[in-house]
Every structure is written in structure tokens, then in C-alpha cells.
Amino acid sequence: MKQAATRIEDSEYELFQKTAANIGTTTADVLRMFIYSFNDHHGFPYPVQSRRMEVQAFETEEEATRFATDLAQEAMK
């Protein structure tokens, strides 16, 4: 068996432990269930989004075009 590990902020981990306990499971079991579901779905089993994300608009159309062009060229490498 392999072990999966990651680093997160202390406050996020404390909330993770509390939430897992509130639904009657452990953080280890939550991660195990997530990994199985992730693999079964060949990716995230739900839409990936965050209410914490901040969207910043480009200042100009030229900046947006340059960003999209650079991203597309990077993807084609």
C-alpha cells in the first residue's frame, strides 16, 4: 500500500477534522473515499470551484489576448 500526504493550512486541517468527525468518519477515511471516487470518475466527481476564488479581469483586451495566446502556445508544446 502507498500513503498519500499533502500540506494545508492549520485552520483548514482543523476544520477538516471537525467536519469529518461531524459526519461520523475520520480524515483518513475521507481522503480514502475521495481517492476512490476521483479514480472511478477519472477526475473530480463534482464541478471544481471555490467560493473563495477571486476573479480579476484583464485591464485591456490586448492583455487578455496575450494571455490566451501564451497559454495556447504552452499547451501545444
N, CA, C and O atoms as a GROMACS GRO file, in nm:
protein
  308
    1MET      N    1   0.084  -0.119   0.000
    1MET     CA    2   0.000   0.000   0.000
    1MET      C    3   0.088   0.125   0.000
    1MET      O    4   0.198   0.124   0.054
    2LYS      N    5   0.037   0.230  -0.061
    2LYS     CA    6   0.106   0.359  -0.064
    2LYS      C    7   0.036   0.456   0.030
    2LYS      O    8  -0.081   0.436   0.065
    3GLN      N    9   0.107   0.559   0.072
    3GLN     CA   10   0.050   0.662   0.157
    3GLN      C   11   0.048   0.793   0.080
    3GLN      O   12   0.148   0.830   0.017
    4ALA      N   13  -0.065   0.865   0.082
    4ALA     CA   14  -0.078   0.995   0.017
    4ALA      C   15  -0.077   1.103   0.125
    4ALA      O   16  -0.143   1.089   0.228
    5ALA      N   17  -0.001   1.209   0.101
    5ALA     CA   18   0.009   1.317   0.200
    5ALA      C   19   0.014   1.452   0.130
    5ALA      O   20   0.057   1.462   0.015
    6THR      N   21  -0.029   1.554   0.199
    6THR     CA   22  -0.022   1.690   0.148
    6THR      C   23  -0.010   1.786   0.265
    6THR      O   24  -0.028   1.747   0.380
    7ARG      N   25   0.021   1.910   0.235
    7ARG     CA   26   0.029   2.014   0.339
    7ARG      C   27  -0.083   2.114   0.317
    7ARG      O   28  -0.109   2.157   0.204
    8ILE      N   29  -0.150   2.151   0.426
    8ILE     CA   30  -0.254   2.253   0.421
    8ILE      C   31  -0.241   2.343   0.543
    8ILE      O   32  -0.172   2.310   0.640
    9GLU      N   33  -0.307   2.456   0.537
    9GLU     CA   34  -0.304   2.550   0.650
    9GLU      C   35  -0.363   2.484   0.775
    9GLU      O   36  -0.453   2.400   0.766
   10ASP      N   37  -0.312   2.522   0.890
   10ASP     CA   38  -0.360   2.466   1.017
   10ASP      C   39  -0.511   2.481   1.032
   10ASP      O   40  -0.580   2.387   1.072
   11SER      N   41  -0.562   2.599   0.999
   11SER     CA   42  -0.705   2.624   1.015
   11SER      C   43  -0.788   2.534   0.923
   11SER      O   44  -0.897   2.490   0.961
   12GLU      N   45  -0.738   2.506   0.802
   12GLU     CA   46  -0.810   2.417   0.711
   12GLU      C   47  -0.811   2.275   0.764
   12GLU      O   48  -0.913   2.206   0.754
   13TYR      N   49  -0.700   2.231   0.821
   13TYR     CA   50  -0.694   2.096   0.875
   13TYR      C   51  -0.787   2.080   0.996
   13TYR      O   52  -0.855   1.979   1.010
   14GLU      N   53  -0.789   2.181   1.082
   14GLU     CA   54  -0.877   2.175   1.198
   14GLU      C   55  -1.023   2.166   1.155
   14GLU      O   56  -1.101   2.090   1.214
   15LEU      N   57  -1.061   2.243   1.054
   15LEU     CA   58  -1.197   2.237   1.001
   15LEU      C   59  -1.223   2.100   0.937
   15LEU      O   60  -1.332   2.045   0.951
   16PHE      N   61  -1.124   2.047   0.867
   16PHE     CA   62  -1.134   1.915   0.804
   16PHE      C   63  -1.161   1.808   0.910
   16PHE      O   64  -1.250   1.725   0.893
   17GLN      N   65  -1.084   1.809   1.019
   17GLN     CA   66  -1.103   1.712   1.127
   17GLN      C   67  -1.242   1.725   1.188
   17GLN      O   68  -1.310   1.625   1.212
   18LYS      N   69  -1.283   1.849   1.214
   18LYS     CA   70  -1.413   1.872   1.276
   18LYS      C   71  -1.526   1.826   1.184
   18LYS      O   72  -1.621   1.762   1.229
   19THR      N   73  -1.516   1.859   1.055
   19THR     CA   74  -1.621   1.821   0.960
   19THR      C   75  -1.629   1.670   0.946
   19THR      O   76  -1.738   1.613   0.944
   20ALA      N   77  -1.514   1.603   0.937
   20ALA     CA   78  -1.513   1.457   0.928
   20ALA      C   79  -1.577   1.394   1.051
   20ALA      O   80  -1.659   1.303   1.039
   21ALA      N   81  -1.540   1.443   1.168
   21ALA     CA   82  -1.598   1.390   1.293
   21ALA      C   83  -1.749   1.414   1.297
   21ALA      O   84  -1.824   1.328   1.343
   22ASN      N   85  -1.793   1.530   1.249
   22ASN     CA   86  -1.937   1.562   1.250
   22ASN      C   87  -2.019   1.467   1.163
   22ASN      O   88  -2.137   1.444   1.190
   23ILE      N   89  -1.957   1.411   1.059
   23ILE     CA   90  -2.032   1.315   0.976
   23ILE      C   91  -1.999   1.170   1.012
   23ILE      O   92  -2.038   1.077   0.941
   24GLY      N   93  -1.926   1.152   1.123
   24GLY     CA   94  -1.901   1.019   1.177
   24GLY      C   95  -1.789   0.942   1.111
   24GLY      O   96  -1.794   0.819   1.104
   25THR      N   97  -1.688   1.012   1.061
   25THR     CA   98  -1.576   0.941   0.998
   25THR      C   99  -1.445   1.009   1.038
   25THR      O  100  -1.443   1.103   1.117
   26THR      N  101  -1.337   0.959   0.982
   26THR     CA  102  -1.205   1.015   1.011
   26THR      C  103  -1.150   1.085   0.887
   26THR      O  104  -1.199   1.065   0.776
   27THR      N  105  -1.049   1.168   0.908
   27THR     CA  106  -0.986   1.236   0.794
   27THR      C  107  -0.922   1.134   0.699
   27THR      O  108  -0.925   1.152   0.578
   28ALA      N  109  -0.865   1.028   0.754
   28ALA     CA  110  -0.804   0.925   0.670
   28ALA      C  111  -0.909   0.858   0.581
   28ALA      O  112  -0.884   0.836   0.462
   29ASP      N  113  -1.025   0.827   0.638
   29ASP     CA  114  -1.131   0.766   0.559
   29ASP      C  115  -1.187   0.862   0.454
   29ASP      O  116  -1.220   0.820   0.344
   30VAL      N  117  -1.197   0.991   0.489
   30VAL     CA  118  -1.244   1.090   0.391
   30VAL      C  119  -1.149   1.093   0.271
   30VAL      O  120  -1.194   1.092   0.157
   31LEU      N  121  -1.019   1.099   0.298
   31LEU     CA  122  -0.922   1.102   0.188
   31LEU      C  123  -0.929   0.974   0.105
   31LEU      O  124  -0.921   0.979  -0.017
   32ARG      N  125  -0.942   0.860   0.172
   32ARG     CA  126  -0.952   0.733   0.101
   32ARG      C  127  -1.076   0.731   0.011
   32ARG      O  128  -1.069   0.690  -0.105
   33MET      N  129  -1.190   0.776   0.065
   33MET     CA  130  -1.314   0.780  -0.014
   33MET      C  131  -1.299   0.874  -0.133
   33MET      O  132  -1.345   0.844  -0.243
   34PHE      N  133  -1.235   0.989  -0.109
   34PHE     CA  134  -1.216   1.084  -0.218
   34PHE      C  135  -1.130   1.023  -0.329
   34PHE      O  136  -1.163   1.034  -0.447
   35ILE      N  137  -1.021   0.958  -0.292
   35ILE     CA  138  -0.932   0.899  -0.392
   35ILE      C  139  -1.005   0.794  -0.474
   35ILE      O  140  -0.992   0.791  -0.596
   36TYR      N  141  -1.082   0.706  -0.408
   36TYR     CA  142  -1.158   0.604  -0.483
   36TYR      C  143  -1.257   0.671  -0.579
   36TYR      O  144  -1.268   0.631  -0.695
   37SER      N  145  -1.329   0.770  -0.531
   37SER     CA  146  -1.426   0.838  -0.615
   37SER      C  147  -1.358   0.912  -0.730
   37SER      O  148  -1.405   0.908  -0.843
   38PHE      N  149  -1.246   0.980  -0.701
   38PHE     CA  150  -1.170   1.051  -0.803
   38PHE      C  151  -1.127   0.954  -0.913
   38PHE      O  152  -1.141   0.985  -1.031
   39ASN      N  153  -1.075   0.839  -0.874
   39ASN     CA  154  -1.031   0.740  -0.972
   39ASN      C  155  -1.148   0.682  -1.050
   39ASN      O  156  -1.138   0.664  -1.172
   40ASP      N  157  -1.258   0.652  -0.983
   40ASP     CA  158  -1.376   0.597  -1.052
   40ASP      C  159  -1.431   0.693  -1.156
   40ASP      O  160  -1.481   0.650  -1.260
   41HIS      N  161  -1.421   0.823  -1.129
   41HIS     CA  162  -1.475   0.924  -1.221
   41HIS      C  163  -1.370   0.976  -1.320
   41HIS      O  164  -1.400   1.063  -1.402
   42HIS      N  165  -1.249   0.922  -1.312
   42HIS     CA  166  -1.138   0.970  -1.397
   42HIS      C  167  -1.118   1.119  -1.379
   42HIS      O  168  -1.093   1.191  -1.476
   43GLY      N  169  -1.128   1.165  -1.258
   43GLY     CA  170  -1.113   1.306  -1.225
   43GLY      C  171  -1.208   1.342  -1.112
   43GLY      O  172  -1.260   1.255  -1.043
   44PHE      N  173  -1.229   1.470  -1.096
   44PHE     CA  174  -1.315   1.514  -0.987
   44PHE      C  175  -1.458   1.465  -1.005
   44PHE      O  176  -1.512   1.473  -1.116
   45PRO      N  177  -1.520   1.415  -0.899
   45PRO     CA  178  -1.657   1.365  -0.908
   45PRO      C  179  -1.762   1.477  -0.894
   45PRO      O  180  -1.879   1.450  -0.868
   46TYR      N  181  -1.718   1.601  -0.910
   46TYR     CA  182  -1.805   1.717  -0.895
   46TYR      C  183  -1.740   1.834  -0.967
   46TYR      O  184  -1.620   1.830  -0.996
   47PRO      N  185  -1.816   1.938  -0.997
   47PRO     CA  186  -1.755   2.056  -1.059
   47PRO      C  187  -1.655   2.120  -0.962
   47PRO      O  188  -1.684   2.136  -0.844
   48VAL      N  189  -1.540   2.156  -1.012
   48VAL     CA  190  -1.436   2.216  -0.928
   48VAL      C  191  -1.451   2.367  -0.931
   48VAL      O  192  -1.438   2.432  -1.035
   49GLN      N  193  -1.480   2.420  -0.814
   49GLN     CA  194  -1.493   2.565  -0.799
   49GLN      C  195  -1.473   2.600  -0.653
   49GLN      O  196  -1.481   2.514  -0.566
   50SER      N  197  -1.448   2.724  -0.627
   50SER     CA  198  -1.429   2.770  -0.490
   50SER      C  199  -1.500   2.902  -0.469
   50SER      O  200  -1.491   2.992  -0.552
   51ARG      N  201  -1.569   2.911  -0.359
   51ARG     CA  202  -1.633   3.039  -0.326
   51ARG      C  203  -1.530   3.142  -0.284
   51ARG      O  204  -1.559   3.261  -0.274
   52ARG      N  205  -1.408   3.096  -0.258
   52ARG     CA  206  -1.302   3.185  -0.215
   52ARG      C  207  -1.223   3.244  -0.331
   52ARG      O  208  -1.142   3.335  -0.312
   53MET      N  209  -1.246   3.192  -0.451
   53MET     CA  210  -1.170   3.241  -0.565
   53MET      C  211  -1.202   3.387  -0.594
   53MET      O  212  -1.317   3.430  -0.587
   54GLU      N  213  -1.100   3.459  -0.626
   54GLU     CA  214  -1.116   3.597  -0.667
   54GLU      C  215  -1.086   3.605  -0.816
   54GLU      O  216  -0.978   3.568  -0.860
   55VAL      N  217  -1.180   3.653  -0.892
   55VAL     CA  218  -1.161   3.667  -1.035
   55VAL      C  219  -1.116   3.809  -1.064
   55VAL      O  220  -1.180   3.906  -1.023
   56GLN      N  221  -1.006   3.819  -1.134
   56GLN     CA  222  -0.955   3.951  -1.169
   56GLN      C  223  -0.960   3.966  -1.320
   56GLN      O  224  -0.901   3.887  -1.394
   57ALA      N  225  -1.031   4.066  -1.364
   57ALA     CA  226  -1.044   4.091  -1.507
   57ALA      C  227  -0.913   4.146  -1.562
   57ALA      O  228  -0.836   4.210  -1.491
   58PHE      N  229  -0.890   4.120  -1.690
   58PHE     CA  230  -0.774   4.179  -1.757
   58PHE      C  231  -0.802   4.328  -1.774
   58PHE      O  232  -0.916   4.370  -1.793
   59GLU      N  233  -0.695   4.406  -1.767
   59GLU     CA  234  -0.712   4.551  -1.780
   59GLU      C  235  -0.744   4.592  -1.922
   59GLU      O  236  -0.815   4.690  -1.945
   60THR      N  237  -0.690   4.517  -2.019
   60THR     CA  238  -0.715   4.551  -2.160
   60THR      C  239  -0.743   4.424  -2.238
   60THR      O  240  -0.712   4.314  -2.194
   61GLU      N  241  -0.802   4.442  -2.354
   61GLU     CA  242  -0.826   4.328  -2.443
   61GLU      C  243  -0.693   4.272  -2.492
   61GLU      O  244  -0.679   4.151  -2.510
   62GLU      N  245  -0.596   4.359  -2.512
   62GLU     CA  246  -0.463   4.316  -2.556
   62GLU      C  247  -0.400   4.223  -2.452
   62GLU      O  248  -0.339   4.122  -2.488
   63GLU      N  249  -0.413   4.257  -2.325
   63GLU     CA  250  -0.359   4.173  -2.218
   63GLU      C  251  -0.427   4.036  -2.218
   63GLU      O  252  -0.361   3.934  -2.200
   64ALA      N  253  -0.558   4.034  -2.237
   64ALA     CA  254  -0.633   3.908  -2.240
   64ALA      C  255  -0.590   3.823  -2.359
   64ALA      O  256  -0.573   3.702  -2.347
   65THR      N  257  -0.572   3.887  -2.475
   65THR     CA  258  -0.532   3.816  -2.595
   65THR      C  259  -0.391   3.758  -2.578
   65THR      O  260  -0.366   3.644  -2.617
   66ARG      N  261  -0.300   3.836  -2.522
   66ARG     CA  262  -0.164   3.790  -2.499
   66ARG      C  263  -0.164   3.669  -2.404
   66ARG      O  264  -0.093   3.572  -2.427
   67PHE      N  265  -0.244   3.677  -2.298
   67PHE     CA  266  -0.253   3.566  -2.203
   67PHE      C  267  -0.305   3.440  -2.272
   67PHE      O  268  -0.247   3.333  -2.256
   68ALA      N  269  -0.413   3.453  -2.349
   68ALA     CA  270  -0.472   3.337  -2.417
   68ALA      C  271  -0.376   3.279  -2.519
   68ALA      O  272  -0.366   3.157  -2.532
   69THR      N  273  -0.305   3.364  -2.591
   69THR     CA  274  -0.208   3.318  -2.690
   69THR      C  275  -0.094   3.242  -2.624
   69THR      O  276  -0.056   3.134  -2.669
   70ASP      N  277  -0.040   3.299  -2.517
   70ASP     CA  278   0.069   3.233  -2.445
   70ASP      C  279   0.024   3.099  -2.388
   70ASP      O  280   0.098   3.001  -2.394
   71LEU      N  281  -0.096   3.094  -2.334
   71LEU     CA  282  -0.150   2.970  -2.278
   71LEU      C  283  -0.166   2.865  -2.387
   71LEU      O  284  -0.131   2.748  -2.367
   72ALA      N  285  -0.220   2.904  -2.502
   72ALA     CA  286  -0.240   2.811  -2.614
   72ALA      C  287  -0.105   2.760  -2.665
   72ALA      O  288  -0.090   2.641  -2.693
   73GLN      N  289  -0.008   2.848  -2.677
   73GLN     CA  290   0.124   2.804  -2.726
   73GLN      C  291   0.190   2.709  -2.627
   73GLN      O  292   0.256   2.613  -2.667
   74GLU      N  293   0.172   2.735  -2.499
   74GLU     CA  294   0.228   2.646  -2.397
   74GLU      C  295   0.162   2.509  -2.404
   74GLU      O  296   0.229   2.407  -2.387
   75ALA      N  297   0.032   2.506  -2.429
   75ALA     CA  298  -0.041   2.379  -2.436
   75ALA      C  299   0.000   2.296  -2.557
   75ALA      O  300  -0.008   2.173  -2.554
   76MET      N  301   0.045   2.362  -2.663
   76MET     CA  302   0.084   2.291  -2.786
   76MET      C  303   0.225   2.234  -2.780
   76MET      O  304   0.264   2.159  -2.869
   77LYS      N  305   0.301   2.268  -2.679
   77LYS     CA  306   0.440   2.217  -2.668
   77LYS      C  307   0.442   2.071  -2.636
   77LYS      O  308   0.550   2.013  -2.623
   0.00000   0.00000   0.00000
